């Protein structure tokens, strides 16, 4: 199915247009007939014979963008002067920078910020290491760590190509939660080396966000770092996804009037996100879970395309020992959670689900099945996309989660904090607001970060992993 135009493929064209009535209409018509969405139209210069304009539009993909520009070139009286890709322009020079919090304009400033005055502060931390939280960036700083092996849906593209994604993550940390974050893209895939590097740099940071590391290595890396560090280690692909999916499911179940212990949940995908989400659903009482990968249903004793994590999941799920393709698993299911790839399920498969079915098709940019395809055949439909109702997005989770952990100087992450975050996020949607097209708040809802942060901080305090009581939030 052809996707809709997206800001991801936003272009700006500079055009010299013959200065006579009706020409702008011809230009906009050409863009519209090509299937693009017109954005801003800016006047650059008016001459005697021509008018220069910058026109922005959204395309479906790179090929479509080129087709739109070719259409403009074919309009008589129009010259294409320049074509700019707005997404690439946003990334020029990187998306983040380091700024000082105070000016250094006098000798006194220099003496206090650096030598000799700074030596007093260093010795104070040497005498009491916990003071590093109060006297350094550690209190509000997170490392975004990747090896570039599982970036978005792009796969193993390496640490350099992962940089724009990790910079983006750092930008979102700052924009949404006021957290200072920095990308650490490591030129190694060796588990031992990754663990050693992160441990070596950990004194700088109040938390570690693991990102886009392929399974099953990501599980080993996270487990070892959790054991060996005294700061929280949060793998967003696992736990961030689990939190936002659980929050959406809590509200979806209110609509269909079903309870966690009663439902059958089918997963498409058996990577880090799906396994972690499945584990969290087990914690909140879901008893009937079936996992599927490209080989088919996971079941106890399966040999093909397995690893230790999948084996564990197979041991603790699929109580009916189902075998076969995903369509078999979906028979009578209440919930489908897609964390895999496009086109994995068909309408025929979805029709096998039970009454008032819930479908979370979260593969990006193209879901496992498009909302247009399922139509009236499901009660609640959600995706990972921003151009459909019910976007389930990790941005609703990780900024507030880390804000809460940093506020109480948490030592680790636990399941109680994840469940609290999910409930905090779900509760933002009031009973009067809740409906089949609004089960989870927008990432731009100003209530999201404070609600998640407060829930996480309280859970950290109650479970004894907080170093201090939470003070007023800084967001």
Buried (B, 14 or more C-beta within 10 A) or exposed (E): EEBEBBEBBBBBBBBBBBBEEEBBEBBBEBBBEBBBBBBEEEEEEEEEEBBBBBBBBBBBBEEBBEBBBEBBEEBEBBBBEEBBBBBEEEEEEEBBEEEEEEEEEEEEEBEBBEEEEEEEBEEEBEEEEEBBBEEBBBBBBBBBBBBBBBBEEEEBBBBEEBBBBBBBBBBBBBEBBBBBBBBBBBEEBEBEEBBBBBBEBBEEBBBBBBBBBBBBBBBBBBEBBBEEBEBBBBBBBBBBBBBBBBBBBBBBBBBBEBEBEEBBBBBBBBBBBBBBBBBBBBBBEBBBBBBBBEBBBBBEEBEEEBEEBBBEBBEBBBEEEBEEEBBBBBEEBBBBBBBBBBBBBBEEBBEBBBEBBBBBBBBBBBBBBBBEBBEEEBBBBBBBBBEBBBBBBBBBBBBBBBBBBBBBBBBBBBBBBBBBBBBBBBBBBEEEEBEBEBBBBBBEBEBBBBBBBBBBBBBBBEBEBBEEEBEEBEB
